[in-house]
Amino acid sequence: QVQLVESGGGLVQAGGSLRLSCAASGSISSINIMAWYRQAPGKQRELVATITSGGSTNYADFVQGRFTISRDNPKNTKYLQMNSLKVEDTAVYYCFVLCTVVSGHSYQYWGQGTQVTVSS
């Protein structure tokens, strides 16, 4: 079993910054892909950013140049640095990992979500 623990959400004014963290623990052999998704009230969950085990990153157009995803492989932790936050970034942010566990099988796991609220 794999557990994901998120932290770093909160309330910030527009233009401010927040840093989200997601630490994975458990029977992990390797983490292939780590990602952040978000879901605003009344909207579908959407992909924010991804990072592969090799460090390749990909971002949604709406966060390009403002958000940075990174990972600390030895700690199985990833981060999302969010700068120049906008009111429309308000959402619950979810950590996602695709990892291989010690049995050799690969699974997807989701964090519990952390609320990010950006005020005007």
N, C-alpha and C positions, 0 to 999 in steps of 0.2 A: 504494500500500500504506500501511496505517496501523499504527502500533505503539502499544501501551499499556504503560506502565511503572508498576507499582504499588510502593508503599513504605509503611512505617509499621506493619506487623504486629509481633507479638511476644507476650511473656508478661506478664501483668498479674494482680494479685490482684483478687478480686471487689470491686466498688465503685470500682475504678480507671478510668482513662481511656486511650484511644488515639486517634490520629488517622491515618487512612489517606489516602494521596494516589494519584491516578492521572493521569499526564500522557500526553496523546495527541500523536503527531507523525506527519508524513508528508504525503501528498497530500490534505489536508483542505480542503474548501471551507467547510463549516459542520458543526457538531455539533448535532444536533437534540435528542437525549435522552441523558443520561448516567445511569447507574444503578449500584447496588451489589447484588450477589447474594451469597449465602453457601451453603455446603454443609458440613454436619456429617457425621461418619463414619456410614455406614449410612443416611443420609437423602437426600432429593432436594434439588436446588438450589432455593433460595427467594429471592424478591425481598425486599430490605431497604428500599431507598429509591430514588426517581427524582427527577431535576430536569430541567426542560425548558430550552430555549435562553432562554426568557423569565424563567426563575427560579422557575417553579411547582414545588412539591415535593409528594411523596407518600411516605408511610411505611407500612411494615407495622405492624400493631397491636402486635406484640411489641417494637417499638423506639420507639413513640410516646413523646415526652417525654424520651428518653434519647439518641437519635442525631440528628445534624443533618447534612444533606447540603448542600454548597455548591459553587459553581464559579467559576473565574476564566476568563472567556471569552477574553481576549487570550492567555492562556497555554494554553488548551485543557486545563485541569487541573481536576479535581474533588477534593473532599475528603469524608471521612466522619468527623466528630467523634463519638466514642463515649464516653459518660459512664455512670456507674453500671453498669458492666459486670457481667454475671452469668455464672456457670459455663456456663449454657446458650447463651451467645453464642459459645462456642468453636466455631470453624469455619474453613474456608478462605473468604476473602472475595475475590470476583471483581469486577473493574471491567468494565463493559459500556458501549459507546457505539453509538448509531445515528447515522451521519454521512453527509454527502454529500461525495463526493470530487470532484476537479477535473474528472473526466469528466462529472459531472452525475448519476451513479448513487449510490444510497444503499445502504449496507452496514452489517451488524452486526459488531462486533469485541469480542473478549474479552481481558482481561488474563490473565496467567499464574497469578494467585491469590497471596494472601498469607495466611499462617497467623496466626490470632488465637487465643491460648489464655488462658483465664481460670481461675485457680486459686482454690480455696476457702480 
